[in-house]
Amino acid sequence: MDPPPIDRRLGMLVYSTDTLPVSARLRARLSDFVVVEVSGGVLASEAGDVRPPWISGGDYAVFSVVKVGIETAEAAARLGRALRSEVTFCGLKDKRSVSVQFMSCRVRSPPRVLRLPGISARLVGFSPERVHPGLIDGNRFFIIARGERVPAPSVSRFPNFFGYQRFGDREPFNHDIGRLLVLRRFREAAELLSQKARPGMPEWRVRRALGRGEHPTKALLSLGRRILLFIVQSYQSFFFNVLLSRRISEGRVAPEPGDVRCAAGIFNAFSGSLALPLPGPQAVIPRKPMEELKPIMREEGVSLSDFRVKELGIEAAGGFRPAFVSVPDLSVREIPGGTLLSFTLPRGSYATSVLRELVKPSDPPGQGFL
């Protein structure tokens, strides 16, 4: 079956299985989508008496933070204002979820418990370094799909597509704006960002800057380089999705001579599963994967060096990503009114990409995938 238009917009052009679509819905309630960080084999929800090895004493207070219906960066900002200190986190978690994750800050006499609207933070220990993405192994998901039952899959390996959340929750999608940034079409990029603007959101700063008549690059920089880099990286993600879609459609899912492979997080040419490139100026891409990437880059009118946007002071370096993700602990259990799915994914993989293969939603926004 053909994926819906939104999937094709995001480069997810195929499915890897031929099961029938299911009219199940995610996130009928926020509590239907729970994600918990895992570090050193310890769930963030259970941290305290049991701690990851990096919580070993130091200057940084580490909290287990539960957020409900709030973006990660916004939750960290609110905690930072309450604690009067910069709060860092491991990874971005879906806004439309109940998320439990590690956050840290340098603060004297931190509170044992801190509660804010939609946020609860519990002190679990101290660390010699601030929390950062490299500290987590992955995420554990507990998801209820309501409506038609989701059948147990016959496979435990799924395409490692960048999921819907990587591209934003509404048009224009982040990778559309990222392409304009890479092409140096800054005014068009700023105008698209202003279309997404809502009061209180970062894009609102761009809209206001354009309204004051500021130069488009200055308006874009009001968004902050971190967000601008995230937008350009979403464009890289589009290339990966298209490459993976083409390999699946051609039945070439196993590594071939000349491919890059991944084993235990190490990319090499000798052993492991298939890995595919993300274009960028620092990516060392062998001839074979580069030959597969070139036609897409020609279609898009970009080069590897274009992902270094000096005018904005950002660079999406590029690299490789595993083409497939194994989910050996996937559990699918029927419950009243739906299906409970639980599984663990490595850092950087998307639960919605696994669920997309199981449900094959005809209307991803309407079925709670965005």
N, C-alpha and C positions, 0 to 999 in steps of 0.2 A: 504494500500500500504506500501511497505517497504521503509524506508528512504534510501538516498544515502549512499555510503560507508563512506564519511567523517563524517556524522552524527553519524553513528555507532561507528566510532573511538572515538568520543567525548562523548559516552554514551547516546546519544539521539536516542533510539532504536525504538520509536513508535511516532505516532501522537495521539492526544486525540479526533480528529474529523475525519469524513470520507468524507469531501469535496474533490473534484477533484483538482489536481495540476493546477497551473496557470503559464504561461510562461512570467511572469512579471520580470522586472529587476530593481534593486535598484542602486542608485549612478551612473547613467549614467553621472551625473555631481555632483560635491561635494555639490552644493547648493540644490540637491534633498534630502539630509539627514541633517536635522537641529535638534540639541538637545540643550535645554535651561534648566539650573538648576532652581529649584523652592525652595525657602526657606521662611517660614512664609507666604506662599501664594503669594509671590512676585517672578515674573520671573526675572532672572538675566538681561535679555534684557531691562527690564523696571525699574530696580533699579536706584534710584537717588532721584526723588521727593517722591517716595514711597520706603520705606526701610524695610527690615526684622527687627524684634525687636533687634537682636543682633548688628546691626549697630547703636550704641548708643553713640559714642564718645570713644576715647581712643588713644592708641599709634600706632595702626596698621592701615595703609591705606588700604582700601578695594577697589578693582577695579572690574568692569564688563569687562571681557576679551572675545573678539571674536577671535577665532583661526580658520584658514582654512587650512586643509590638513596637520596639524602638531600634533604630539603626545602631550598630556597634559604636561608630564614631561619636554619635550623639550621646549614647550612654556614658562613654568615657569622658566626654566634655562635661556632662552634668556632674559626674563623680568628681572630676577635677576641680570644678567650681566649689563643690561642697568641702573637699579636702584641701583646697588651696594649693594644689600641686598637679603637675602634668601626669595624667594617667595613660599608661600604655597597655596594649593588648596583643594577643597572638594573631588573631585572624578575624576577618569580617564575618558576621553571622547574619542570616536572613532576618530582615525586619519583621516579616510576618511569621513569627515563631516564638516559642519559649526557648531561650538560649541560655546555657550555663557555660561560662568561660572564665579563664584566668585574666586578671588585670593587676597592675602594680603601680605604685607611686612611692616617691621618697617623702615620707612625712613622719614627724615625731609623734609618739603616742597615738597611733591610729586607733580608731574605734573598732571594737570587736564586731559590731553589726552597724550597718548604715542603710537606711531605707529612704528611697526617694520615689516619686510616682513612677511606677512601671519598672523600678530597679531595686534589687536587694543585694547588698554586698556583705560578705562574711569573711573576716580575716582568717587566713589559713596558715600563715607563716611569713618568713622573711627570706629574701634571696640576695646574693651579692650582686646580681645584675637585674636590670629591669626586664619585664616580660617582653618577649619578641616572638615573631612567627616560628623561628627555628626550634622553639622549646616544645612544640606540640607534635604528637605523632599523627593525629587525625581527629575524627569526630565520630561519636556514636549517635545514631538517629533512632527515634521512636516516632513513627508516623502512622496516623490513622487515615485511611482512604475510605470515605463514606459512599454508600450506594452500592453499585454492582461489585461483587466480590472480585478481588484481584487474585488470579491463580498463581500458585507457586511456580517459579520459573524452572525450566529444565537446564539452565546454564547458570554458572556462578561468575562469569566474566562478561563485562559490559563495556561498550564504547566509553572512553574517558572524555566525552565531549565537555567543553565549557558550557555550563548550564545557563538557563534563561537569566538567572540573577546576575551573571557576569556582564550582561548587556544592558541592565537597567529594567525598570518595571513598566516603561511606557515609551512611546515614540516621541521624538526621534531617539533611536537606540544609541547607546554610548559608542558603538563601533562606527556608526555613521559620522558622528562628530570626530572620532579619532582619525578616521580617514581624511577628513578635511584638515585636521591639524598636521598630519603627516605630509599632506600636499601643500601646506602653507596657505591654505585658503582660510585665513584667520577670521575675516569678517563673517563669512558664512558660518563658521563654527560658532562664533560668539552669538550670532542671531539664532541658531538652532538651540543653543544652551538657554537663551532667553525665553524660547518657546516652552522649555521644560520648567521655567522658574515658577516657584510658589513662595509667598512670603515666609521668611524664616529659613528657607533652604539655600544652600551655597549658590545655586544658579541665579538666585535673586540678585546677588552682588554683581554678576555680569550684566544683567538686565538694567540695573541702576547705573552702572558705569557707561553702558551704551547710551542710556537716556541723557547722561551728562555730556555726551559728545566725546568721550575719551576714545583713544585709538584702540582698535580691536585687540591688539596684543596686551595692552594694559588692562583692558576689560577682562580678558582671559586670565591674566595673572592674578586678578582679584579672587579667582576661584581657589588659588593655591596650587603649587606645583605638584603636591601629592595627588590631588584629585585629577589634575591634567594628565599626570603619568598613568593613573588608573584608566583614564579614558583611552589613551593611546594603546595601553596594554589590552584593552578589550578589542581593539582592531587586530592586534596580533592573534587574539583568541579566535577571531573569525577565520583567519588563514588556517589555523590548526584544525578547526571544525571541517572546513572544506576539504583539506587534505585527507583527514580521517574518513570522511564520507566517500571520497573517491576510492580509497583503498578498500573499504567495505563493499562498495558497489561492484568493484572489479574482483572481489573474492580474494584479495591479497592481504589477508590479515596476519599472516605469519611473517617473521623477518625474512628478508631475501638478501642475497649477497650484495654488499654495499650499503645496506640499511644500518642505522644506528639502533642499538639495543639498550635496554635498561634492566639492571639487576641490582636489587637492594639500594635503589636510589642513585646508582652510579651508571652513567651513560658511557657505552663502549661499543666496539665493533665486533665483539666476540661471543658474548653470551647474554641471555635474558630475552625479554619480550620486546616487541616493536616499539620504537619511540619515533615521534615525528617532530619537525622543527617549528619553532616560533621565529619569524623573521626579525632581525635586528642587527645593528652594526657590530656587536660583539659576538654574534653567533658564528661558530666555526662549523659550517655545514658541508659535509662531504658531497662529492659530485652527484651521487644517485639521488639523495633526498633533495638536493638543490635543483636537479632537473625536474623533479615533480613539483617543486615550489614555484619555479620560474613562470610557468603558464598562468598561474593565478596572479602572480605579481604583475605580469604584463597586462592582464585583464583589468587590474586595479590601477595600473599606471604608477607603481611605486618601486623603489629599490630598497635594499637592506639599509643603506646609509640614511635614507629618509626618516627612519625611526629615531634618529638623533635630531631633535628639534631645538637647535641652538637658540632660536629666537625666543623660546619659552624656558630655556634652561633645563630641558628634560631629555631623557634618553631611555627608551625601552630596549634593553640590551639584546633580548632574544635568547634563544637556547633550544632545549628539547623537553618534551613531555611524553610520558607513557601513553601509548595509543589506547590501551585497555586497562581496566581496573578489575581486580579479582575481589569478590565479595563472598568469602567462604562462610561467613557467619550469618548470612541473610536468613531471616526467619519470617515466614508469612503465615499469619494465624487469623482465622475467621472469628469475628466478634459480632455481637448484636449491632446491626446497622452498617457493617462494613468489614474492613480488613486492617489488622495491626501488623505493620512491617517494622522490623528492627534490624539494624546492620551497622557495621563500622566501615568507614572509608578513610583512606590516607589523606593527609593534608593536601588541599588543592583540588580534590575531587568533589563532584556535586551529587547530592542525593537526588535532585530532580532529573539528572541524566540517567540514573539507574531506574527511577520510577517512570521516566518517559518510555523506556524500553518495555516495561511491564504493562503500562496502561495504554500507551499510544494515544494520547489525548487528541481529539479532533479540534478541541477549543482550549488550548493551554491556559489562557487567562481565565476563562469561565470555569475551568476545572481546578483552579487554585495552584497552577504551576508557577505563576508569576505573582 
